[in-house]
């Protein structure tokens, strides 16, 4: 569900590129699709400068900030290793591939040196627990809800700025009154051009698994 919602958000970003560049968006999209999300956000803001009022530009910048927090989780779900533990009944374990690789190398080195029972000799029997993340059922639902909000807000914003679509003024006002959105918008307006360095600390925050 999270990955599907993330794909829809990315589709809205591409749709905004078309809104700002029109027919010129086709060659720009090849570059846009190939670069990192941070560079995508910077490129989209650049394309929007001559098309949006100052207020709408700040709102777009706030929406782009709000995509960073859930996208971090989406990246983990898509690219990290999934695991489970009998000690954790209501959650999933995610392991960063480089951390798992480091464990495999360390374990192989132990085998090469003839130490085959690493646990009894005080060696770790798995990746470093401090680097393993656990998502509870509530954490997962929070990520889904967060993506759902961002997805909905991008749809509302696109309708607001597009000359070919009917503006949903009520939803546009509701978006701006939401606490999550207000936090991001306040950061944009207080930090100006440097706002792109902001990383919103929105729920959920995965916890480290117990040792």
trRosetta pair geometry for C-beta under 8 A, 3 or more apart (Angstrom, degrees):
i j d omega theta_ij theta_ji phi_ij phi_ji
1 4 5.8 -58 -148 36 29 111
1 5 6.3 25 156 -16 65 107
1 144 5.4 12 115 -120 125 118
2 5 5.9 -58 -149 38 30 107
2 6 6.2 32 152 -22 65 106
2 70 7.6 -152 -156 179 103 104
2 73 6.8 -87 -170 116 147 106
2 74 5.5 -161 147 -101 107 82
2 77 5.6 89 81 33 136 168
2 140 7.7 -106 -44 -162 128 79
2 143 5.6 -1 -108 126 130 115
2 144 5.7 -100 -77 -87 81 71
2 147 5.9 148 -140 -9 68 157
3 6 5.5 -50 -146 35 33 115
3 7 6.5 37 152 -22 63 101
3 74 6.1 133 -95 -152 58 98
3 77 6.3 -137 -55 105 98 125
3 78 5.8 117 -104 -77 119 103
4 7 5.7 -52 -153 31 32 112
4 8 6.8 32 149 -19 63 103
5 8 5.5 -52 -152 33 37 113
5 9 6.6 41 149 -20 66 100
5 144 6.9 132 1 -146 153 63
5 147 3.9 97 119 139 137 130
5 148 6.3 -68 -138 -69 146 57
5 151 5.4 -98 -166 -48 93 143
6 9 5.6 -50 -152 33 36 113
6 10 6.5 36 150 -18 65 103
6 70 7.3 -160 -90 128 95 106
6 71 6.4 118 -134 -110 116 73
6 74 4.3 96 -76 -132 153 157
6 147 6.2 -68 -62 -136 65 134
7 10 5.6 -52 -150 37 35 113
7 11 6.5 40 149 -23 64 102
8 11 5.4 -48 -150 31 36 116
8 12 6.7 39 150 -19 64 99
8 151 5.2 36 101 -134 119 122
9 12 5.7 -52 -155 32 35 112
9 13 6.7 38 147 -20 65 101
9 67 6.1 155 167 -125 140 115
9 71 7.9 -124 89 -76 148 102
9 147 6.8 -107 -35 -159 131 87
9 150 5.8 14 -109 118 130 112
9 151 5.3 -97 -71 -90 84 76
9 154 6.2 129 -135 4 70 157
10 13 5.5 -48 -151 32 37 115
10 14 6.5 37 151 -16 66 102
11 14 5.7 -52 -150 38 34 111
11 15 6.3 39 149 -23 65 105
12 15 5.3 -51 -146 36 35 117
12 16 6.5 40 153 -23 65 99
12 151 7.2 164 -14 -143 143 59
12 154 3.9 80 144 141 158 135
12 155 6.5 -96 -108 -65 134 59
12 158 6.2 -127 -156 -41 97 137
13 16 5.8 -50 -153 30 32 112
13 17 6.9 38 146 -23 61 100
13 40 6.7 35 165 158 144 124
13 44 6.3 -79 -164 -88 93 151
13 67 8.0 40 -66 -98 126 169
13 154 7.5 -56 -54 -149 61 144
14 17 5.4 -46 -156 27 38 117
14 18 7.0 39 147 -17 64 99
14 29 6.4 53 -144 -129 101 114
14 32 7.2 141 -108 115 77 137
14 33 7.6 27 -97 -78 117 94
15 18 5.6 -50 -156 33 38 112
15 19 6.5 43 146 -22 66 102
15 158 6.0 12 114 -127 124 145
16 19 5.2 -48 -149 33 39 117
16 20 6.3 30 155 -13 69 106
16 44 6.2 48 102 -156 124 118
16 48 7.4 -16 163 -80 114 112
16 60 7.7 138 -160 -136 150 122
16 154 7.8 -92 -43 -165 122 101
16 158 6.3 -116 -78 -100 83 98
16 161 8.0 44 -130 72 91 138
17 20 6.1 -61 -148 41 29 104
17 21 5.9 -13 168 16 68 117
17 25 5.0 125 132 -143 92 117
17 28 6.4 -159 -180 104 122 122
17 29 6.3 131 114 -86 150 85
17 32 6.0 -8 -104 -104 159 174
17 44 6.4 -87 -78 -112 84 88
17 47 6.3 38 -131 96 67 167
18 21 6.6 -74 -125 56 22 83
18 22 6.9 67 -177 -101 59 17
18 25 4.5 -98 -98 12 55 174
19 22 8.0 7 -175 -63 12 54
19 51 7.4 135 129 160 88 157
19 158 6.8 -161 -46 -145 153 86
19 161 6.4 82 162 108 147 110
19 162 5.7 -93 -123 -95 125 87
20 25 7.6 111 67 -85 72 110
20 44 7.6 144 13 -158 155 65
20 47 4.2 100 121 143 146 104
20 48 5.4 -86 -104 -85 142 55
20 51 5.0 -140 -126 4 81 157
21 24 4.4 -107 170 79 99 93
21 25 4.0 135 81 -70 117 78
21 28 5.7 -80 -166 25 176 151
21 47 5.7 -51 -51 -157 100 126
22 25 6.4 174 73 -17 22 98
23 26 6.9 -21 176 -3 54 106
24 27 7.0 -50 -174 38 60 96
24 28 6.4 52 138 -13 78 118
25 28 5.4 -73 -149 50 41 112
25 29 5.7 52 155 -41 78 102
26 29 6.0 -48 -148 18 25 113
26 30 7.8 30 155 -22 54 94
27 30 6.2 -44 -165 18 42 112
27 31 7.8 28 148 -3 64 101
28 31 6.1 -63 -165 42 44 105
28 32 5.8 45 144 -25 76 114
28 43 7.8 168 -179 169 108 126
28 47 7.5 97 174 -90 158 138
29 32 5.0 -57 -138 42 37 117
29 33 5.7 36 163 -23 72 106
30 33 6.3 -53 -143 34 22 107
30 34 6.7 11 157 -13 56 116
31 34 6.0 -71 -151 39 30 107
31 35 6.4 19 162 -21 69 113
31 43 7.7 -173 114 -132 107 161
32 35 6.6 -68 -148 29 24 104
32 40 5.9 83 -166 -125 77 88
32 43 5.9 -156 -108 105 88 150
32 44 7.7 83 -137 -62 122 84
35 39 4.1 -84 152 90 127 131
35 40 5.8 166 86 -56 99 75
35 43 7.2 103 64 -14 147 141
36 39 4.9 87 60 14 78 103
36 40 6.9 -135 101 -10 38 89
37 40 5.2 -51 -146 33 35 118
37 41 6.4 38 156 -22 67 100
37 67 7.4 -145 -174 117 128 117
37 68 7.2 151 126 -105 135 74
37 71 6.1 125 -118 143 170 160
38 41 5.9 -51 -153 31 30 110
38 42 6.7 28 150 -15 62 105
38 196 7.1 105 -159 169 89 111
39 42 5.6 -52 -147 38 37 112
39 43 6.2 37 154 -19 67 107
40 43 5.8 -58 -148 39 29 110
40 44 6.2 27 156 -19 66 107
41 44 5.8 -54 -145 36 29 109
41 45 6.4 30 156 -18 63 106
41 64 4.4 121 -140 -175 113 132
41 67 7.7 -176 -86 58 119 126
41 196 6.4 158 111 -136 125 111
42 45 5.9 -55 -149 36 30 111
42 46 6.4 32 152 -22 63 106
42 196 6.4 45 -79 -137 88 160
43 46 5.6 -53 -149 33 32 114
43 47 6.4 30 154 -16 66 105
44 47 5.7 -54 -148 37 33 110
44 48 6.2 31 153 -22 65 110
44 60 7.5 -141 131 166 108 123
44 64 6.9 172 75 -93 130 135
45 48 5.6 -60 -146 37 31 112
45 49 7.0 56 154 -52 63 85
45 57 7.5 83 -150 -164 84 93
45 60 6.9 158 -104 115 75 119
45 61 6.3 52 -108 -89 123 87
45 64 7.0 -71 -57 -9 104 165
45 196 7.8 -108 -5 -78 158 124
46 49 6.1 -28 -160 -12 33 115
47 51 7.6 -1 141 8 66 126
48 51 5.5 -89 -156 52 50 105
48 52 5.0 5 169 -1 97 123
48 57 6.1 151 126 -118 116 85
48 60 5.7 -120 177 96 171 170
49 52 7.3 -72 -128 39 13 90
49 57 6.9 51 -112 -119 48 135
51 161 7.4 72 138 180 108 123
52 56 4.1 -130 -167 93 107 111
52 57 4.4 144 102 -63 125 78
52 60 6.5 -90 -101 -7 174 135
52 161 6.6 -34 -102 -128 96 133
53 56 4.7 87 51 14 81 101
53 57 6.8 -141 91 -9 39 88
54 57 5.6 -55 -146 35 29 114
54 58 6.6 31 155 -19 63 103
55 58 5.9 -55 -154 33 31 109
55 59 6.6 29 149 -18 64 106
56 59 5.4 -52 -148 36 37 115
56 60 6.4 41 152 -20 67 100
56 160 7.4 -169 -124 120 116 120
56 161 6.1 121 -170 -89 142 114
57 60 5.7 -50 -151 34 33 111
57 61 6.5 34 150 -19 64 104
58 61 5.6 -53 -149 36 34 113
58 62 6.4 37 151 -21 65 104
58 185 6.3 72 147 -150 103 86
58 188 5.1 142 -160 120 83 134
58 189 5.9 31 -149 -71 137 88
59 62 5.6 -51 -149 34 33 113
59 63 6.5 35 152 -19 64 103
59 157 6.5 -178 132 -121 117 119
59 176 7.3 -55 -115 -92 117 102
59 185 6.7 -5 -104 -108 56 114
60 63 5.6 -54 -149 36 34 112
60 64 6.4 34 153 -19 66 104
60 157 6.8 133 -90 -178 72 144
61 64 5.7 -53 -149 35 32 112
61 65 6.6 37 151 -21 63 102
61 188 4.5 126 104 -132 120 135
61 195 5.9 64 163 93 128 140
61 196 7.7 -92 -155 -72 102 76
62 65 5.6 -51 -153 32 34 114
62 66 6.5 32 151 -19 65 106
62 181 6.3 72 146 -166 131 73
62 184 4.0 118 -160 119 87 106
62 185 4.2 -12 -94 -78 151 66
62 187 7.6 129 -113 56 83 89
62 188 5.0 -94 -68 -17 80 141
63 66 5.6 -56 -150 36 34 112
63 67 6.9 40 151 -28 64 98
63 150 7.0 128 -161 -149 81 84
63 153 5.9 -164 -117 121 110 120
63 154 6.1 128 -175 -83 137 77
63 157 6.1 -54 -58 -33 161 163
63 181 8.0 -1 -80 -130 66 97
63 184 7.6 122 -55 120 24 148
64 67 5.8 -46 -155 21 37 113
64 68 7.7 48 149 -33 59 94
64 196 7.8 -24 112 -116 126 84
65 68 6.1 -47 -169 8 41 115
65 184 4.5 169 82 -153 128 115
65 187 6.7 157 -160 79 170 130
65 188 6.8 -140 -18 -62 141 101
65 195 6.8 -68 -72 155 130 103
65 196 7.8 -139 -84 -118 87 43
65 198 5.8 -2 -135 86 125 111
65 200 5.7 100 153 -30 99 115
66 69 6.8 -45 -163 24 44 105
66 70 7.9 20 155 7 67 103
66 149 7.7 -91 165 107 135 107
66 150 5.3 -176 123 -103 111 109
66 153 7.5 17 82 65 152 150
66 180 6.8 85 -124 148 124 105
66 181 7.0 -26 -67 -103 149 63
66 184 5.1 -63 -56 -67 93 164
66 200 6.3 4 -103 17 51 158
66 202 7.7 45 -141 -20 74 154
67 70 6.8 -72 -159 50 41 95
67 71 5.5 38 155 -26 76 122
67 150 5.7 130 -89 -167 68 148
68 71 5.8 -63 -140 40 25 112
68 72 6.6 37 159 -31 62 100
68 199 6.0 -116 124 -132 139 68
68 200 6.5 130 65 26 105 90
69 72 6.0 -50 -161 18 29 113
69 73 7.6 18 149 -7 59 101
69 146 6.8 -87 102 170 111 146
69 199 7.3 122 -76 179 78 72
69 200 4.9 -70 -44 78 125 97
69 201 7.5 157 -107 -112 126 12
69 202 4.5 64 165 42 170 108
70 73 5.6 -55 -160 37 47 110
70 74 6.3 50 144 -23 74 103
70 143 5.8 133 -136 -158 90 76
70 146 4.5 -179 -76 111 121 117
70 147 4.7 168 173 -69 155 78
70 150 6.4 -144 26 5 142 144
70 202 7.8 -35 -45 81 75 128
71 74 5.1 -48 -144 36 41 117
71 75 6.3 49 154 -25 67 98
72 75 5.9 -51 -155 29 28 113
72 76 7.0 27 148 -16 60 103
73 76 5.6 -54 -155 34 38 112
73 77 6.4 36 151 -18 70 104
73 135 8.0 100 -150 -100 112 138
73 143 4.7 -121 118 -129 160 133
73 204 7.7 73 -88 57 145 88
73 206 7.9 143 -110 -33 98 114
74 77 5.7 -54 -146 37 34 110
74 78 6.1 23 159 -13 67 112
74 143 7.8 165 -56 177 68 122
74 147 7.5 97 -62 -87 118 133
75 78 6.0 -63 -144 42 27 105
75 79 5.8 -24 175 22 66 118
75 80 8.0 75 127 -21 64 95
76 79 6.9 -81 -127 53 18 79
76 80 4.6 -6 -164 0 66 130
76 94 5.3 50 169 168 112 156
76 96 8.0 -63 -126 -86 90 75
76 133 7.0 -36 -162 64 149 150
77 80 7.2 -12 -64 38 12 96
77 94 7.5 -75 -85 -105 46 140
79 97 7.1 -77 153 -13 85 121
80 94 4.4 56 114 -176 141 101
80 95 6.0 162 178 68 100 37
80 96 5.6 -54 -121 -93 106 41
80 97 6.6 -147 -127 -28 51 76
80 133 7.9 0 159 43 167 118
81 94 6.9 141 71 -158 49 53
81 95 4.4 -26 63 61 106 97
81 96 7.8 -54 19 32 88 4
81 97 6.2 120 -27 -80 100 68
81 100 5.6 47 9 -43 149 156
82 92 6.0 -32 -152 180 96 122
82 93 7.1 118 -167 75 48 61
82 94 6.4 -26 -100 -100 54 67
83 92 7.6 130 64 -178 43 74
83 93 4.2 -45 75 80 89 114
83 94 7.5 172 24 -82 82 20
83 95 6.0 37 -2 -12 125 115
83 132 8.0 -54 55 -151 131 121
84 88 7.1 -142 -166 69 64 104
84 92 6.5 -56 -90 -132 77 62
84 93 6.0 176 -89 16 24 104
85 88 4.6 67 67 17 99 99
85 93 6.0 73 -13 -36 99 138
85 209 7.3 113 5 -158 153 141
87 210 7.3 -95 132 54 141 119
88 91 5.0 -65 166 57 118 97
88 93 6.8 125 50 -52 154 99
88 134 6.0 -134 -132 -143 154 131
88 209 7.1 -68 -58 -131 139 110
90 136 5.4 25 112 -153 99 86
90 137 4.9 -70 173 -10 97 107
91 134 5.0 62 129 176 143 93
91 135 5.5 175 -161 87 101 42
91 136 4.2 -61 -83 -98 115 44
91 137 6.5 -116 -81 -27 63 59
91 139 7.1 42 -124 31 112 122
91 140 8.0 172 -131 -23 72 110
92 134 7.3 168 82 -151 36 58
92 135 5.4 -8 55 57 85 95
92 140 7.6 67 18 -64 111 129
93 132 5.9 -8 -166 176 106 113
93 133 7.2 144 -158 80 54 48
93 134 5.7 -27 -100 -98 66 73
93 209 6.3 10 -120 -65 107 146
94 132 7.3 155 74 -167 46 65
94 133 4.7 -20 61 68 98 101
94 134 7.7 180 18 -83 76 25
94 135 6.7 42 -11 -9 115 107
94 206 7.5 -51 41 -150 120 163
95 99 5.9 -126 -178 79 85 114
95 100 5.0 86 136 -58 125 109
95 127 5.4 131 -145 29 124 161
95 131 7.7 67 -142 115 71 91
95 132 5.6 -25 -94 -117 81 85
95 133 7.9 -175 -74 28 35 75
96 99 4.4 79 69 7 93 109
96 100 7.1 -171 87 -8 46 85
96 131 6.5 -75 25 159 115 109
97 100 5.5 -57 -144 39 36 111
97 101 6.1 41 156 -24 69 104
98 101 5.4 -50 -145 35 34 116
98 102 6.4 38 155 -22 65 101
99 102 5.7 -48 -148 32 33 112
99 103 6.6 35 150 -18 62 102
99 127 4.8 71 141 -155 103 129
99 128 6.4 -100 -162 33 116 94
99 131 4.8 -168 -122 121 152 140
99 132 7.7 -163 122 -69 151 65
100 103 5.6 -52 -152 35 35 113
100 104 6.5 37 150 -21 66 103
100 127 5.5 -58 -89 -70 55 131
101 104 5.6 -53 -149 34 33 112
101 105 6.4 32 153 -17 66 104
102 105 5.8 -53 -149 36 32 111
102 106 6.3 31 153 -18 65 108
102 127 7.4 87 68 -126 92 87
103 106 5.7 -57 -146 39 30 111
103 107 6.1 29 156 -19 66 109
103 124 7.3 -89 -128 102 101 119
103 126 6.4 -9 -153 175 150 32
103 127 4.4 -95 -45 -84 143 64
103 128 7.5 -152 -73 -16 105 65
104 107 5.8 -56 -144 38 28 110
104 108 6.2 28 156 -20 64 107
105 108 5.8 -56 -147 36 29 110
105 109 6.4 32 153 -22 63 105
106 109 5.7 -53 -152 32 31 113
106 110 6.7 33 150 -20 63 102
106 123 7.8 -176 149 -172 113 118
106 124 7.8 29 112 57 144 104
107 110 5.6 -51 -155 31 35 113
107 111 6.6 35 149 -18 65 103
107 118 6.8 -90 -125 -28 77 159
108 111 5.5 -51 -151 36 37 113
108 112 6.3 39 151 -21 67 104
109 112 5.6 -52 -148 35 33 113
109 113 6.4 23 155 -12 65 108
110 113 5.9 -63 -149 42 30 104
110 115 4.4 -76 -172 76 87 105
110 116 7.5 149 135 -84 97 27
110 118 5.1 16 171 -84 164 116
110 123 6.2 111 -99 164 149 174
111 114 7.8 60 -180 -61 30 14
111 115 7.3 -92 -74 66 25 60
111 116 6.3 59 -117 -100 69 70
115 118 6.0 81 134 -85 106 70
115 121 5.9 -65 -163 26 122 163
115 123 7.3 100 137 -9 135 149
117 120 4.5 3 137 27 114 116
117 121 6.4 118 97 -13 75 98
118 121 5.8 -74 -151 48 35 103
118 123 3.5 -71 -179 72 97 126
118 124 7.3 -25 139 63 123 34
118 125 6.3 157 88 -86 106 71
119 122 8.0 77 180 -42 29 12
119 123 6.7 -85 -71 64 27 73
119 125 4.6 8 -81 -61 105 123
124 127 7.6 -40 141 133 136 6
124 128 6.7 -42 -141 -89 171 52
124 129 7.9 -154 -143 -17 124 85
126 129 7.5 64 90 -63 110 76
127 131 6.3 -93 153 74 109 108
127 132 5.9 126 93 -64 113 103
128 131 4.5 59 82 14 103 108
128 132 7.2 -175 92 -21 53 86
129 132 5.4 -52 -146 24 42 116
129 208 6.9 91 143 168 74 100
129 209 5.5 -106 -165 82 89 93
129 210 6.9 -38 176 112 138 27
129 211 4.6 155 72 -110 155 54
130 208 5.5 -7 -147 -158 46 142
130 211 7.5 2 -53 -82 75 92
131 208 7.7 6 -43 -129 12 105
132 208 6.8 92 68 -157 63 68
132 209 4.6 -32 96 20 111 120
133 206 4.1 34 -167 139 111 144
133 207 7.5 129 -150 67 66 30
133 208 7.0 -61 -100 -102 50 44
133 209 7.3 156 -150 -27 5 90
134 206 6.3 158 62 -170 42 96
134 207 5.9 -32 58 69 98 78
134 208 7.5 64 10 163 95 12
134 209 4.7 110 -36 -79 118 87
135 139 4.3 -138 -159 94 74 132
135 140 5.3 91 150 -58 119 84
135 143 7.7 -22 -150 -12 133 135
135 204 7.3 106 -137 98 86 142
135 206 5.5 -54 -77 -109 72 108
136 139 4.6 107 48 1 70 101
136 140 7.2 -133 95 -3 41 85
137 140 5.9 -55 -154 35 32 111
137 141 6.5 29 151 -17 65 106
138 141 5.6 -55 -147 38 34 110
138 142 6.2 40 153 -24 66 104
138 204 7.2 138 118 -95 78 142
139 142 5.6 -55 -151 33 30 114
139 143 6.7 30 152 -19 64 102
139 204 3.9 -173 -138 127 76 167
139 206 6.2 80 -162 -93 151 69
140 143 5.8 -52 -153 32 33 111
140 144 6.6 33 150 -17 65 105
141 144 5.5 -53 -149 37 36 113
141 145 6.2 36 152 -19 67 105
142 145 5.7 -53 -146 38 31 111
142 146 6.2 34 154 -23 64 106
142 203 5.1 -76 179 131 143 102
142 204 4.1 109 77 -38 142 104
143 146 5.6 -53 -147 34 30 113
143 147 6.5 28 155 -14 64 104
143 204 6.2 -68 -48 24 81 105
144 147 6.0 -57 -151 39 29 108
144 148 6.3 34 150 -24 64 108
145 148 5.4 -54 -149 34 33 117
145 149 6.6 37 153 -22 65 99
146 149 5.9 -48 -153 29 32 111
146 150 6.6 26 153 -12 64 106
146 180 8.0 -169 -130 -149 84 160
146 202 6.4 131 -126 127 136 133
146 203 7.4 -168 -64 86 129 68
147 150 5.8 -58 -147 41 34 108
147 151 5.9 37 155 -22 68 108
148 151 5.7 -53 -143 37 28 113
148 152 6.3 27 158 -18 63 108
149 152 5.9 -61 -151 38 27 109
149 153 6.2 22 156 -17 66 110
149 178 7.4 166 -161 173 126 163
149 180 6.6 43 142 72 158 151
150 153 5.7 -57 -144 38 30 110
150 154 6.4 32 158 -20 65 104
151 154 6.1 -56 -151 33 27 109
151 155 6.8 27 151 -18 61 106
152 155 5.7 -58 -156 34 33 112
152 156 6.4 31 150 -17 68 106
152 171 7.9 -119 162 -172 100 124
153 156 5.5 -51 -146 38 36 112
153 157 6.1 37 154 -20 67 106
153 175 5.0 123 -124 -135 97 126
153 181 6.9 171 -119 -92 151 127
154 157 5.6 -52 -142 38 32 112
154 158 6.2 35 157 -22 65 104
155 158 5.9 -53 -147 34 28 110
155 159 6.6 27 154 -16 62 105
156 159 5.9 -58 -153 36 30 110
156 160 6.4 33 150 -25 64 108
156 168 5.8 -89 -135 66 84 117
156 171 4.5 -134 -122 125 127 117
156 172 5.6 176 164 -80 112 63
156 175 5.5 179 91 -44 153 143
157 160 5.4 -55 -150 32 33 115
157 161 6.5 8 162 -3 69 108
157 172 7.6 116 -87 -116 49 91
157 175 7.5 -150 -56 142 85 172
158 161 6.5 -67 -143 45 28 93
158 162 5.7 25 164 -25 67 118
158 165 7.1 40 128 42 79 159
159 162 6.1 -57 -130 33 24 109
159 165 4.6 -109 -134 124 67 131
159 166 6.6 -16 -171 81 110 49
159 167 5.8 145 137 -116 89 40
159 168 5.4 36 104 5 146 93
160 167 5.2 67 -116 -133 52 97
160 168 7.4 -79 -66 44 79 65
160 172 5.1 101 -86 -98 132 134
162 165 4.2 46 85 20 123 107
167 172 7.0 -18 179 -25 95 140
168 171 4.2 14 124 29 119 115
168 172 6.2 148 91 -23 68 87
169 172 5.5 -57 -147 36 33 115
169 173 6.5 31 156 -17 67 103
170 173 6.0 -57 -154 36 31 107
170 174 6.4 29 151 -18 66 107
171 174 5.4 -51 -143 38 36 113
171 175 6.3 46 154 -27 65 101
172 175 5.8 -47 -151 28 30 116
172 176 6.8 22 154 -12 60 107
173 176 5.9 -61 -152 40 34 107
173 177 6.4 26 153 -17 67 111
174 177 5.8 -63 -147 39 32 108
174 178 6.9 49 152 -42 64 94
175 178 6.0 -43 -161 4 33 115
175 181 5.7 122 167 -80 69 172
176 181 6.2 -117 -119 118 28 136
176 182 7.3 82 176 -76 52 79
176 185 7.3 36 -142 -37 78 165
177 181 7.8 46 56 63 23 122
177 182 7.3 1 -163 -53 21 116
178 181 4.3 75 71 14 99 109
178 182 6.6 -171 87 -13 47 87
179 182 5.6 -54 -141 36 31 112
179 183 6.5 37 158 -25 64 102
180 183 6.0 -54 -156 28 28 113
180 184 7.0 20 152 -10 61 106
180 202 6.4 49 -137 -118 109 132
181 184 5.9 -60 -154 40 36 107
181 185 6.0 31 153 -18 71 111
182 185 5.6 -57 -141 41 32 110
182 186 6.1 35 159 -22 66 105
183 186 6.0 -55 -149 34 25 110
183 187 6.7 25 152 -18 60 106
183 200 6.9 106 114 -136 117 115
184 187 5.7 -56 -154 34 33 112
184 188 6.5 36 150 -22 66 103
184 198 7.9 153 -138 112 71 138
184 200 5.9 -35 -88 -82 96 138
185 188 5.5 -49 -150 32 35 114
185 189 6.4 24 157 -11 66 108
186 189 6.0 -61 -145 43 30 104
186 190 6.0 20 160 -14 67 114
187 190 6.0 -63 -138 42 27 104
187 191 5.8 -6 173 7 66 118
187 195 5.8 124 132 -139 85 104
187 198 5.0 108 161 -138 139 170
187 200 7.6 -152 9 -85 160 89
188 191 6.8 -77 -137 49 16 89
188 192 7.9 84 170 -80 51 15
188 195 4.5 54 -119 -143 54 165
188 198 8.0 -115 -69 27 56 148
189 192 7.6 27 -166 -67 25 53
191 194 4.8 -98 166 76 100 90
191 195 4.3 134 83 -77 112 73
191 197 7.9 -121 160 48 146 92
191 198 6.5 149 42 -47 162 122
192 195 6.5 -178 75 -26 21 97
193 196 7.7 -29 167 2 51 100
194 197 5.7 -30 173 17 78 114
195 198 5.4 -31 -170 1 60 121
201 205 7.4 6 -172 -75 86 122
